[in-house]
Amino acid sequence: MHIHIIGAGVVGLTTAYYLCKKGHKVTIIEKEHDVACGASFANGGQLSYCFSDPLGKPSLLPKLLNIVLNRDLGIRFNLPPNHNSLKWLKHFAANCTRKKHNQNQLQLAELSLSSMSLLKEMKDHLNLKFDHQRSSKIALFEKEKDFKNEIKYLKLKQNLGNDNRAMSIEEAISLEPAIGTLNNRYAGAIFSESDEAGDTLLFCRGLKDWLIENGTNFHFKTYVKGLKNNNSKVVGLTTDEGFIETEKIIVCGGSSTENIVESPSPITPARGYSLTLPRGKVSFDMSLTLSDQKVLFTKLGKKIRITGFADFFRNNTNDHKRIQELIELAQRVAPDLADYNPVKIDSWSGDRPLTPSSIPFIGPSNLEGVYINSGHGFYGWTLSFASGKIISNYF
Ligand SMILES: Cc1cc2nc3c(=O)[nH]c(=O)nc-3n(C[C@H](O)[C@H](O)[C@H](O)COP(=O)(O)OP(=O)(O)OC[C@H]3O[C@@H](n4cnc5c(N)ncnc54)[C@H](O)[C@@H]3O)c2cc1C
């Protein structure tokens, strides 16, 4: 079967890999000049198999007023929202109940855990080089209440094979001494031993080479304007380079997915920011998450990647200001984990494609012949292996 994929981010590429392995012919259409120019470019690099957490949760509700008034450093909602944002917010609010949060936690945990063995299989098959390391991860919690809440979910997740462990800060410091140099006080930590890290951009470039060697066509600098259908069945796609006839399409358009096809689970961009810096005075091996601010520190080869924040409905967000805030926060909390004074700070921002439940939509759209693999939110690099495999099973 000949399948067209829209989008050459990490999700489009892993989707292509599983289709290729099944013997399908694949063509990828991408508006940019290369792979991974969207949200996959300079993300946190963490493969969070065991620590993936839906954004919508009951403990977020008391913070909503601060979020809306832009007083929360980690999350911002830029109001007033438009019609689409309001629709997304309504569904998001429904996902903040304890019952929905429990369901979403488990679904996300299942997907991310299955990615762990899938990436191992893929690595054995392809021999890709992407600074991949079994780094483990420690998530730190400032508030006792948030830490205790997290512990409640541990048992549920452990039943799925997740090896997360709650521990005191003293124990966390004994595992990763660099935590002792942080300037914040923490109530406790969750240790995810199996979590890994790697450079998503290097991974995507390596996978592109393998896909080309194995017969996948790439049409770069080709913008998909819309889909053409006949009696609710797709017959092709219109692009700025002309019409392409096709009866099978998978939309992996990240945060722009809904510009191409309506998703049964709405997808909104949640903008995040990243810094890539030289190493600091204190070296660290484990990936670290400051849970209260949603900021991650990852060692990627010789560099330190710091990522954070989630800005929604950002019609008037100033990227430069948020990057500055991220630098100031990281420098205040972790002054020695990176060198914050290189000649030029390498910074970037990207839009995470987020559904209200934080679970990606993987399956058929309402238009016959068109499928969607999108909405991977905060964990798209981690979940891409499981979701690529799942969508390939429709073909
Ligand atoms: C700051 C930050 C930190 C993150 N940290 C992590 C992390 O540590 N671990 C983790 O697992 N995940 C992380 N993520 C999330 C992860 O990066 C994303 O979920 C993932 O990259 C989404 O991949 P994607 O392929 O769906 O989207 P994208 O990478 O955005 O790819 C979509 C592609 O579709 C193309 N496209 C869109 N519309 C069209 C069109 N009309 N025509 C042609 N092409 C089109 C775009 O150009 C783009 O290349 C982070 C994200 C951010 C922003």
The ligand as a MOL file (V3000), in Angstrom:
LIG
                    3D

  0  0  0     0  0            999 V3000
M  V30 BEGIN CTAB
M  V30 COUNTS 53 58 0 0 0
M  V30 BEGIN ATOM
M  V30 1 C 10.5090 22.7810 25.1380 0
M  V30 2 C 10.0560 21.3680 24.8700 0
M  V30 3 C 10.6070 20.3190 25.6190 0
M  V30 4 C 10.1910 19.0090 25.3980 0
M  V30 5 N 10.7950 17.9870 26.0800 0
M  V30 6 C 10.4490 16.6990 25.8220 0
M  V30 7 C 11.1220 15.6290 26.4760 0
M  V30 8 O 12.0460 15.8220 27.2450 0
M  V30 9 N 10.6920 14.3640 26.2200 0
M  V30 10 C 9.6710 14.1040 25.3520 0
M  V30 11 O 9.3230 12.9390 25.1820 0
M  V30 12 N 9.0360 15.1060 24.6790 0
M  V30 13 C 9.4000 16.3890 24.9030 0
M  V30 14 N 8.7610 17.4200 24.2570 0
M  V30 15 C 7.6030 17.1140 23.4080 0
M  V30 16 C 7.9930 16.6490 22.0380 0
M  V30 17 O 9.0840 17.4000 21.5520 0
M  V30 18 C 6.7980 16.7860 21.0790 0
M  V30 19 O 5.6730 16.1660 21.6440 0
M  V30 20 C 7.1120 16.1070 19.7450 0
M  V30 21 O 8.2530 16.6970 19.1710 0
M  V30 22 C 5.9390 16.2180 18.7830 0
M  V30 23 O 6.3540 15.6270 17.5810 0
M  V30 24 P 5.4860 15.7400 16.2810 0
M  V30 25 O 6.2190 15.0040 15.2150 0
M  V30 26 O 4.0830 15.3880 16.5900 0
M  V30 27 O 5.4460 17.3200 15.9750 0
M  V30 28 P 6.5360 18.2220 15.2470 0
M  V30 29 O 7.9200 17.8440 15.6170 0
M  V30 30 O 6.1260 19.6310 15.4610 0
M  V30 31 O 6.3720 17.8250 13.7160 0
M  V30 32 C 5.2460 18.1950 12.9510 0
M  V30 33 C 5.7340 18.4730 11.5390 0
M  V30 34 O 4.6130 18.6780 10.6870 0
M  V30 35 C 4.9790 19.6790 9.7480 0
M  V30 36 N 3.7290 20.2720 9.2320 0
M  V30 37 C 2.7390 20.8320 9.9620 0
M  V30 38 N 1.7550 21.2970 9.1390 0
M  V30 39 C 2.1510 21.0060 7.8750 0
M  V30 40 C 1.5610 21.2450 6.5970 0
M  V30 41 N 0.3810 21.8660 6.4600 0
M  V30 42 N 2.2270 20.8330 5.5030 0
M  V30 43 C 3.4450 20.1820 5.6260 0
M  V30 44 N 4.0490 19.9490 6.7880 0
M  V30 45 C 3.4030 20.3580 7.9270 0
M  V30 46 C 5.7800 20.6670 10.6050 0
M  V30 47 O 6.5980 21.5150 9.7960 0
M  V30 48 C 6.5770 19.7380 11.4830 0
M  V30 49 O 7.8310 19.4210 10.9350 0
M  V30 50 C 9.1730 18.7460 24.4290 0
M  V30 51 C 8.6600 19.7910 23.6650 0
M  V30 52 C 9.0890 21.1010 23.8670 0
M  V30 53 C 8.5440 22.2070 23.0100 0
M  V30 END ATOM
M  V30 BEGIN BOND
M  V30 1 1 1 2
M  V30 2 1 2 3
M  V30 3 2 2 52
M  V30 4 2 3 4
M  V30 5 1 4 5
M  V30 6 1 4 50
M  V30 7 2 5 6
M  V30 8 1 6 7
M  V30 9 1 6 13
M  V30 10 2 7 8
M  V30 11 1 7 9
M  V30 12 1 9 10
M  V30 13 2 10 11
M  V30 14 1 10 12
M  V30 15 2 12 13
M  V30 16 1 13 14
M  V30 17 1 14 15
M  V30 18 1 14 50
M  V30 19 1 15 16
M  V30 20 1 16 17
M  V30 21 1 16 18
M  V30 22 1 18 19
M  V30 23 1 18 20
M  V30 24 1 20 21
M  V30 25 1 20 22
M  V30 26 1 22 23
M  V30 27 1 23 24
M  V30 28 2 24 25
M  V30 29 1 24 26
M  V30 30 1 24 27
M  V30 31 1 27 28
M  V30 32 2 28 29
M  V30 33 1 28 30
M  V30 34 1 28 31
M  V30 35 1 31 32
M  V30 36 1 32 33
M  V30 37 1 33 34
M  V30 38 1 33 48
M  V30 39 1 34 35
M  V30 40 1 35 36
M  V30 41 1 35 46
M  V30 42 1 36 37
M  V30 43 1 36 45
M  V30 44 2 37 38
M  V30 45 1 38 39
M  V30 46 1 39 40
M  V30 47 2 39 45
M  V30 48 1 40 41
M  V30 49 2 40 42
M  V30 50 1 42 43
M  V30 51 2 43 44
M  V30 52 1 44 45
M  V30 53 1 46 47
M  V30 54 1 46 48
M  V30 55 1 48 49
M  V30 56 2 50 51
M  V30 57 1 51 52
M  V30 58 1 52 53
M  V30 END BOND
M  V30 END CTAB
M  END
